[in-house]
């Protein structure tokens, strides 16, 4: 039995507690400083999580942010990152006060960052931030793949991949979190896994736009019935660009064809927030208008990523190699109508 702390009580971090508990680990879910109301809600309703509409196991300990330091100081075997990408620096600030060398960190968060004018993965950002706080023995893994939180919490059969430069470390984590419904593959391509898991959010918006892009002069009823030809073309082109993007930034191209790339792209494209935003963009809405009108209080990870890395990508990469990505980045960053050069 291992002591696992999950920091961030959002949908995915909370759902991840289910397979961890099933492996007879001692698991504590700790909310961030912005989640006190959510934690109160969960604790007062028999561990029912409102975002995923699931009653989490009674053995799960649920605590507010104020308990975080005491829990870390008491010793943990695994630290799980369940905060959003914008909360990574906050996360590091909290654990740096108590982090013990080589304690495994599992990164659930998907995203990339611009750090010192360089595009890097979130695991690399965590490493650099911890090193700046005098930690030099850091052990970070990432779990990526087609995993919707509510499905995992309801124990739907799910496949993900655990990446760590050390196969031995990935195997250790696989052993303590895998169940008969939560299967895990292992990889040493940490870079490729994170790159794939992040940029699929951008491409899932493009595929979500396929209905409106299918035939701009056709009626909406015709578009809705017959857009799949367009969607298939966009999926093919998206995968091709993802392979080139991942390779450019040091990942393995074959990683894109696995769970973290193609698998996750499929799940995100057939439903979810990124795909929904893409649908509005495909209908001709500007990003800011669609966000305000249809998704005001909903986080769209692909759009956040586009705003984070867009200026760097548009300046650094060749638009001829990434026509789809450039179209989406210009749409989000410059608030323009989505147009594809077919």
Protein Blocks (a to p, Z undefined) as FASTA:
>chain_A
ZZdddehjbfklmmmmmmmmmnopacdddddfklmmmmmmmmmngopafklopacdfklc
cddfklmmmmmmnopabdcdfbdfklmmmmmmmmmmmpcghiacddfbgcdddeehiacd
fklmmmmmmmmnopabdcddddedjddfklmmnopacddddddfblklmmmmmmmmgcfk
lccdddfklmlmmmmmmmmmmmmmmmmmmmmmmommbcfklmmmmmmmmmmmmmmmmmmm
mmmmmmmnopafklmmmmklmmmmmmmmngcjklmmmmmmmnopafklmmmmmmmmaccf
klmmmmmmmmmmmmmmcfklmmmlmmmmmmmmnopacdddZZ
